[in-house]
Structures are given as structure tokens and as C-alpha cells.
């Protein structure tokens, strides 16, 4: 049986970018429908329950005081994020160093005698003329100033933490733009329900405002008429097919997935080629573990200078004890494999991460491994390597993409998703303003 539905805005995917776009559109008065193929919200920034532990399946930290929190405030959604103090420590040798308030100067002074030279390079990068060519990698740029393994290790951890790639795969221009112009040492925190908690809060505000969310439903195709999207065929959770008409469509599934829903004869060959070229998902490996012993003193994140693969570890239960059963501490350790783009030896890379965890956390051998998660291919930490993103607009005037495949230059994570949501919602309001009903 085929049903029919009509809406102003159809949003494909209830991940971070999709939900924040939908919340903005509904708040602005657009009748908005979100279609999500999974049975839960959050996508690659969600949470699963494992024997009472709230285990995140992707993004673990949420920036505070920025555009994400602003989006929640505008939508009238609760923003329950607790910030550790300090938010991050850097393990240099056997010491965990706090650089809060000192930034690059304090960090570099602790790890290298060449700190002044690197600081000079960072200062040059604050000017457009001082940014290196886009073909130079972060690793090659840093090698101009030092060969020190500890310094390269910290930069490797930073590349992995923010951009989910190694320094040899990230353009130095991207790294330097982010860390000199986008507030390198940001404030962030954890949600006590796991990351899914903030998306559930946003959904509550969205649906209270009249928005619709269809879970366990899948968009099977987008229909193009007269050069723009007219609607979509959706398979509902009960197996019923629905034909949805919409004035605008926003996809949070990535540009490649969005184009796959359209007859390619409706899209220019140049755009299809650009989508294919930009479809460069990276990869990460995360071990979620718990212990009745305290294994980590840092109350938030701990970044590493001298590991083989481990970039950072998170301590959730210092500020969010609700994420674990009483008496337990919940942690996650994350690595970027080599290479992070393309194929890699998954078992060998996972073994290197496990070896790092054993080396860095005495007592890890007694910890309970809750899950080992490899995010890659069509379920990656970032759909495009930063610096190679497509713009959110498409050749079809009422179809946009949001999320980490169309990030603004030198951005990443859920913050980048919030930024794309703001940009696309504003574009829709400008191009398709609401009319009195």
C-alpha cells in the first residue's frame, strides 16, 4: 500500500547535521520531516547501552559555548553537557601536562627546545601570506622546524583528535587555519546520557514544535521534475511505502549517498565527478573499556605524544558517573590507523592500539573490554578529509547536503555539522521564504 505525505522540508538522516538543520527549519516555521533508516537518532554520534554502560559509537565530546550550544538555545532544547576541568591533558614522557591558559606557547615549551621556531611558524600562519601551499602536509610543514618525535607525536594526536587523519594526510594549510584562527584549545564536555542524550533533547524540542521524525524508515529515491527535487519515495518502518512531496530536501547522508538517490541523468557529469573525487572517508579505531580501578587521572581527555597509534583517551565517569553502573569507571581509547584514508590492516592496527593501551594504563589488563569499534568506509568518522569538502549546495536548487562531507574549510566533528546546518537553513530561508498559509 502506498501512502502520501506533504511537507515543506524533507531531511534525510537524523545524525548531528540532519537534526540541527531540522531543528532550525522547524523553529523558523517550515513543516519539517526527518527520515532516518536506523531505529535511533544521532547516527555516527550516538550511544548504545552495553550492560548498563552508555557506550558512544562515534563522536564523544560536544563543544560548549559555540554554535552547537547556540543551535540548542535557539530551538529551545536542553543542552546537558558537563565540562571537565581541565578539558584535556597532554602526556609528555611520564607527566600529564595542563596547558589551560597557556596555549601553544606553554605546550611547545614543555616538549621541545625548538618551540620558539614553531611558534614563529604558527604566527606567520595567522597571515594569509604565511599559510603554506595546500599540497604540503602537516607532517612536512612540521619537519621544517623539528624532527623531534615527541613534537611530531603531539601533532599526530591533534590531527587525529580533530580531523580523524594522520599528519601526513592532512594539508598543513588546514591544520594551521584551524589551530591559529578557530580557537585551537576549545571547551567541550560529555553528556551524562552518552552523546545520544543531546540529540534526544533536540528531537524533543523539534517534535514539540510540530516536526516529524520517522525512524526505521529509508528514503529509496528522490524524484526530479523541472530541474528540482519534487519529492521522495520512503519505505516506512512497517514496510509501507510513502510518497513524500517537499519544497526543499536536505541530506545528512553525505554527497555520494544523496546522488545515489537520483537518476544520474538529472545531474551534470562534472558534479558527479566532483562527488566521486571528494568521497574520501577516513577511519578510526576505538576501544571502549571499563574498570573498577581508576586508570586515568585526567578528568576529560588525555592526548599522547609517544604512542604508536593511540591518539587520545577519554574519561567519562569523572564528570558523568551516570554513564556506568555504580563502582565502575568508563573509558575510551582512540587511534587513527595508517593509512587513515583507504585500505589498512585492521587486525594489525587494532593490535597496536591495544598494545598502547596496555603500555599507557597500568591495570588495563584487568579492565573489561566493552567493544572495539572500527569506523571506516560508509560509516566513517569524517566523510571527507578536511580541505577536500564539497560545498553544501548542489546543481539542483532545492537540494542541499549537510554534515561532515561538506564542512567549512578547516573544521571538523559535530561543530562542523552545526555550522553546515546554520548555513543551509539560512540558504533555504533566503531562496525559499515561507509564504502565508
N, C-alpha and C positions, 0 to 999 in steps of 0.2 A: 504494500500500500504506500502511496506517495502523499506526503503532507506538504503544506505550503507555509512559509513564514516570510514576513517582510520586516526589514529593519533599516535604519539609517546607515549603521556601520557594522560590518562583519569583521571580527578579529579572529584570526586563525592561530590558535596556540595560547595556553594560559601560563606561559613562562613569565619571567620578570618583565620583559619588554611588552609582551602582549597585555598583561594585566595592568601595567601602569598606563599604557595607551588607552585601554578600555575605560579605566577609571577617569582619566582626563576627559575623554569624549563624552561619557555619560554625565559627568559633572557639568560639562558645557551644554548639555541638553540634547545630545544625539542619542537616539534609541540604539543601544549597542548590544550585540550578541557576540559572546566569546564561545568558540567551538574548540574543545580540547579532546584529543584522541585518548589520552590517559584517564585514569579514574581519579586523579588527584591534580592539584594545582602546583605551580612552582617550576615544573619542567626540570631543567638541569640545576636548579637552585631550590630543591625540595628536600624532604626529610622522610625517612622510613623508621618505623618502630621495630627494634630488634630486641626482644625480651626485656622491654621496659627502657631501653636506651634509645634516645632520639638521635638517630644517625643521619647526618646530611649526606645527600648523594651528589653534591657538586659544590656550588658556592657556599662558603661557610660564614663569611663576615659581611656585614652591611655597613656602609659608610654612614656616619652620623653628621648632622649639620650641613648636609649638601642637598643635591637635587632629589635624591630618593626620599629623604625625610620631608622635603618641600612638597613632593607629589602626594604623600600621605596626608599632609596637613590640608592641602587644597581639596582632597577627596573626602576629608572628614574621617579618615581611618586612623585607628590607634597604631602608634609606632613603638612597639615594645622591644627596644634594643638596648642592651646593657653594655656599657663600655668598660673594658678593663683598664686599670691604671698601674703601670704604663701599658699602652696597647701592644707594644712589640719590644722585645729584647733581641740583641744580636749576640750569638755565641761565637766568641773570638778566642780561640785556644780553649782554655778551661773556664773562661769568665763569660757571664751573661751581662752584656753592656746595655745600659739605658741611655739613649741619645735624645730623650724628650727635651725639647727646648734648645738643643744644640745643633740638630740637623746634620747636614753633610760635614760641616767643619769638625764637629765632635766625633762623628762616626769615623771619618777618614784619619783623624789624628790618633785614633786607637788602633788602627790596623796597618798603617804604612808611613814610612818616612817621606814618601813621595806625595803625601796628602796635599801639600800646597800646590803641586803641579796639577793634580787632578782638579782641585778646586778652581784653579785658573781656567782649565778647560771647561768646567761647568759654568763659570762666569761668562766665558766667551759665548757659550751656547744660549745664554739669555738674550743675545742679539741675533737677529736673523742671519747676519753675515757670518756668525760664528758656528752655525749649525753645519755639520758635515754633510757630504753628499749622501743621498738616500741609499746608495749601494753599499756604503760602509757599515759593517755590522757593529754591534755594541762591543763585542769581544775585540775586534780590530781597533776600534777607537780607543779602548782602554789600554791596549797593548802599546800605544804611543807613549803612555805615561809610566806604566809599570808592568813588570812580568810577575809580580808577587802573587802567589797562589791564593793567599788569604783575601786579597782585594778582589781578584777575579771570582773567588768563591762567593763573596757578598754580592757582587753584581749579578752573578748567575742566579742566586737566590731571589734577588729583586726582580729580575726578568721573569722568573718562573712564577713568583707570587702574584705579580700584576698582570702579566701578559701570557702566561702559560706556555712560554717557549724558552729556549736557551739563548744565551747572548750571541752565539754565532748565527742565529736565525732571525734575530730581531734587529731591524735597522737602528743604528745609533741615533739617527735623527728622531726616531720615535721615542726611544728611551730618554734622550736629553730633553725633548719637548715636554714629556710628562714630568720628569723629575726637576725641571727648572721653572716650569710655567703652570703646572697643575697641582701645586701643593703636594710635594713628594710624601711627606710624613703625615698622612691623614688620620683622622679619628674614625674609629669603627667599633663595632661591637657584635654581640651574638643575641639571638632571640631565644628566650627560655623554652619555647616550644620546638626549637630547631628552626632552620630558616623558613620552613613552610609556614610557621606561625605568622609572619608578617604578610604573606600572600593571602592567608585565610582572613586576616584582618581587612585587607584591601578588598577581597571578594565580598565580605560582609557589607562594607560601605557601598560598593558597586551595586550589589543586588538591592540594598535598601533604597538606592536612588532610582531603581527601576531597571537596572541592567540584567541581562540574562546570561547564564553560564550553562552550557551543555557539556557535561563530562562524558567520557567513554564514547565520544562521537568523533567522526572523522570527515573532513572535507575531502571528497573524492574528485572534484573537478571544479574549475572556475569557468564561467561562460562569458565569452566576449561578444559584444554586439556594438556595432558602430564605433569601434576603436576604444571601448572601455569595458570594464567588468560590469556585467549586469546582475550576476548572482552566482550561486554555488549549489552543487549537489552535496548533501550531507547524509552520511549514514549515522543514524541515531543509536543510542545505547541498546534499544530494544530491537534493533535490526531494521527498523522502519527507515525509509528514505524520505528526506525532506528537501524540497527545492526552496532555497532562500534567495530572495531578492534583496539587494543592498545598493545604496548610493555610493558607498566607498568600502574598500576592502583593505585590511592591514594584516600582513603575515608576520608572525613571530617564529616561523619555522625555518627561516633562512632563505636567501635568494634562490638557491638551487632547488629547494623543495617547492617554493612558490611557482617558479617557472614550470616545474614538472606537472603542475595542475592545469596548465594552459596549453592548448593546441599551439605548437611551436610556430605554426604558420601565422599566428597572430602577433608574434614578437619579432623585432628586427634581428637579423643574424648577428649584427655587431653586439647587440645586448646579450644574446645567448652566449657568444664567445667570451664577453667580459665576465658573465656569471661563472662560466666554467673556469676561467683563469683565476678568479678570486676565491673559488671554493677550495680553500687550503686549511682544513681543520687541523688543529694541533692536538696534543694528547697530554694527559696527566695520569699518575697512579697514586691512589690514596689508600692507606691502611687505617681503618678505624679500630681503635683498641681501648680497653678499659682495664682498670686496676684498682684493687682495694688499697694499694700503697700509692702514695703521692710520688709520681715520677717526674714532675716538671714544676719548677718554682715560678716560672713566668706565668702571670695571670691571664695572658691573652695569647699572642703569637710569639714563637721563638724562631728566629731565622738563623741559618747556619753558614759559616764561612769555610769550613773544612770537612765537607762530606762528599761522597761520590755522586749521590743523586738527591738525597733529602734536601728540599728547599726550606720548608718550614714545618713546624708542628703547632697544633692548636690545643689549648687547654680550655675546655668549655665549662667545666663544672665549678671553677673558682667563682665565676660571676653568675652562672646559670646551673645551680645544683639540680634543678628540675629535669635536666636532660639525662639524668642517670638515676637508677634505683639508689636508695639510701646506702651510704657507706662506700659508694663507687665513684671513681674519677673517670671522666670520659675525655679521650684524646683522639687526634687525627694527625698522621704524618703524611706529607705530600711530596711527590717527586715529579720532575719533568724528565721523561726518557730522552735518550739520544738515538736518533734524531727525534725531535718532538713533532715534526711535520713529516708525514709519510710513514713507511713501514719501519718497525723496530722489533727487536727480540723481546717479546712481552715477558716470558718467564725469567730471562736473564736480568732484565731491567727491574722486575719486581724483587728478585733476589738481592740486587744491590740496595734497593730501598730497605728491605728487611735487615740487611747487614748494618746499614747506617743506624736504624732504629735500635738495634742491639748495642751498637757502639756508643750511641749518644745517651741512652737511657738505661742505666743500671737497674735491673729489676724487670726489664722488658720481657725477659724470658718467662716471667711468671704472669704476664699480662694476658688478658683474654682478647683474642683477635675476633672482632665482631664482623668485619667484612674487609675485603680487598677489592677496590673498585678501579677499573681502568676506563677512563673516558677518552674516546677517540672516534674517528670516522664520522658516522652520522649522529653520534651522541658525544660531542667534544666539549672541552672547557671553553673554547672560543671557536666559532665557525670560520673565522678568517684571522690570519696573522695581522696584528696591528700594523697599520701602514699600507695594507693592501685591501682595505674595505671598499665595497661599492657604496654609492650614495643611497639613501633610503628611497628616493623616488624611482619610478620605472617608466618605460615608454608608454604605459597605459596611465592616463592622467588621474584615475581614481584608485590606483593600486600602489601601496607602499609596503616596504619592509621595515621592521624594527628589530632591535636586538643586537647581538654581538657579531653579526655578519655585515652590519652597516654602521659600525661605530664611527664617531667623530675621530679625527686624527689624534693618535697618541692617547687613546683612552682604553679602558678595559673593564670587564666584570659587570656586576649589576648596576654600577654607577653609569656605565656607558649605555646600558639598556634604558635607564631612566632618562638619560639625555636624548636618546633617539625617540623615546615616547613623547617628550616635550616638543621636539622638532616636528614630528609627524602630526601630532594633534594640532599644532599651530598651522601647519600647511593645509590641513583639511579645513580648519575654520576659515582660512583665507580663500581657499579655492571653492569650497562647497559650504557657504554660510547657511545657517538654519533659516528657514522661512516660517512665517506664522502658520500654524496648523489650524 
